[in-house]
Amino acid sequence: MLSKPFMTTQEIAELLKVKEPTVRSWIHHQELRAVKLGREFRVAVKDLEEFVNERTTRSKSSE
């Protein structure tokens, strides 16, 4: 999916077409796993992929 091991909240917001406070809210509510480095959060690509996959809609035929 992505080539970098960690992403900023701004990069995630741009990728998912949401506002940065939304990404921070996911992190704050422990929906999206992140590492705090100084005053900034970083999210591992694998954790972002897992977050997105958990929210993927599925048709009834695949259940």
N, C-alpha and C positions, 0 to 999 in steps of 0.2 A: 504494500500500500504506500508506504513512505520510505524515504531514504535516510532520515536522520534518527538517531536513537532516542532523543528527547525533544520535546516541543514546548514552546512558551504558550501561555494562555492566549496571547494575541494571535499566534499562528493557528491554534486550534479554532478560535472564533472565526477567523477568516476562512479556514478550510470547511467548517461546518455551516458557515453563513448564519452565525448567531452573534450576539454581542458578547464582549469579553466578560462583563459581570455575570452573564449566564454560565460561562465556563467556571468562573470562580465560585459561583453558587453550587455547581455540581461537586466541586472539590470540597467546599465547606460542609456540604451535606453527605460527604463520603460516598458519593455516587461514582465519582471519577477519582481514581488513585493518582496521587501526585507527591512529588518531593519538594520540600521548601528549601531553597538555596538563598540565604540572605533574606531579602524581602520579596523574592519572586518564587513562583511555582514552576516546576517543570514536570511534564507528563511523558512517561515512556511511551513510545509508539505502540508497543504491544498492549499496554493498558488502554490506550485510546481505541485501538482496534477491538479489544474485548468490550469496552463500553458501548461502542457502536453496534457490534454484533448482538449484544444483549437486547438492544432496542430495535433490532430489525423486525419488521412485520413479516409474518409468515401466513401463507394461505392455509385454509382448513384442510386441503388435500395433502399437505405435507406433515400434518400432525399425526 
